[in-house]
Amino acid sequence: DEEEEEEEEEEEEEEEEEEEEEEEEEEEGEEEEEEEEEEEEEEEEEEEEEEEEEEEEEVECHQKYKLQ
């Protein structure tokens, strides 16, 4: 009986450890996803800024032609 109880306790401990590891992996995965999302947002913002600058340059060019 004692051996059976010990085996059951060991199995429970192993299951708990596995669950903890899975939780840690999930947390790490979520952190990576958040970082990727932030990087994508930054890239999109940079692209938008570049587009705005290009539009401004085009407008300036048109204004120069109008002035000439």
C-alpha positions, 0 to 999 in steps of 0.5 A: 500500500505504501509503495502504491501511495508513493507511486501515486504521489510521484505521478501527481508531482510529475503531472504538476511539473508538466502542467507548470512547464506547459504554462511557462511555454504558453507564456513565452509564446504569448510574449513572442507574439506580443513582440512580433505584433509590436514590431509589425506595428512599428513597421507599419508606422514607418511605412505610413510616415514614408508615404506621407513624406513622399506625398509632401515632396510631390506636393512641393514639386507641384507647387514649384512647377506652378510657381515657375 
